[in-house]
Amino acid sequence: MAELAIPPFLLTPGPITTSMTVKQAMLCDWGSWDSDFRAMTRSLCEQLVACISDTGEFVCVPLQGSGTFAVEATLATLIPQQGKALVLINGAYGRRMTQILDYLGRAYVVLDKGDYAPPRADEVSAILQQDSGISHVLMVHCETSSGILNPVAEIAAIVEQHDRRLIIDSMSAFGAIDIHATDLRFDALISSANKCFEGVPGFSFALLRRTALEASAGNAHSLSLDLLDQWRYMNATEQWRFTPPTHVVAAFIQALREHAAEGGVAGRFTRYRRNQQRLVEGMRQLGFTTLLSDEWQSPIIVTFLSPTDHYFSFQGFYDRLKARNYIIYPGKLTVVESFRLGCIGQLYDAEIDGLLEAVRDVMDELKSVQVQP
């Protein structure tokens, strides 16, 4: 029997490289109605809520599908048809929320900061003061199209001051960046299994203020994306309304064990920050430039500007790194050419050092290929 190839390391913001024990957790089949699986669903919801609140004010509603499913479901469930959103944009995922609102037929205005500037409290305050019709403010916690870590606490304070409701897309930050409902006020925080908790893709979830969810009846445009109905059904039966991703849930329960063993949010932040700092230092030594200043750089993913040298092409760079077992991510900026390197998942010093060595070798190879007659 031929040996399996060594799996590549994913330098991406999700899916990410998972542990062997998380993978092994998917080797058992589960009945969606079985009491053991229902206990797993109950456990994951309780553990996720405990990350942000211990007061009983929040509930967890998991949803089949990628993170965007949960973002759309949350906006559709919590924002009434007559509501109006202020969307804070500094990348692709803020813009995606405006696309969702277009489909939903919800009114909105935007504060667009371009590719690499954060929204600030004075700007948000001015808009909220001028437009009393705005009911909700939407923001991305970590905008992975650039790697920026947005000032959530600063924005939350001003939103609360103006008595509006805050919805946070914390897809790529929750589990590694501390956020707690006792420190700032929000109605919803949205994330996914395959990010900082280091599970596998297949479900996402929303942590919702119970009172906001209970007041949302009639808002949702879709049966499958109605989080109020999903929550009520789970409360009554401890089952998902429709076929659940059983193997993904099992993997996530194991991922939660490993998250706790690493020290929870603080432990994961420490490792990811070390990865990011080691990566940035090494790439700068190789001549690469980061898009962001260190002040706003998240420990999740780093955007590097593509070299302007005539021999460099992203596809050639990507293919050669892939041949060395490193999968990187293309850029998503609107103005300049770039690429992204993720810092999350099962990555440690050895993997970061190996990547830096591979980048150095690939750049040397690209130059040598170009100069050959």
ABEGO torsion letter per residue (X at the ends): XBBBBBBBBBBBAOBBBBBAAAAAAAABBBBAABAAAAAAAAAAAAAAAAAABAAGABBBBBBBEBAAAAAAAAAAAABBAABBBBBBBAEAAAAAAAAAAAAAGBBBBBBBAEAABBBBAAAAAAAAAABAABABBBBBABBAAAGBBBBAAAAAAAAAAAGBBBBBBAAAABGABBBBAAABBBABBBBBAABAAGBBBGBBBBBBBAAAAAAABGABABAAABAAAAAAAAAAAGBBABBBBAAAAAAAAAAAAAAAAAGEAAAAAAAAAAAAAAAAAAAAAAGBBBABBAAABBAABBBBBBBABAABBAAAAAAAAAAAGBBBBBBABAABBBBBBBABEBBBAAAAAAAAAAAAAAAAAAAAAAABX
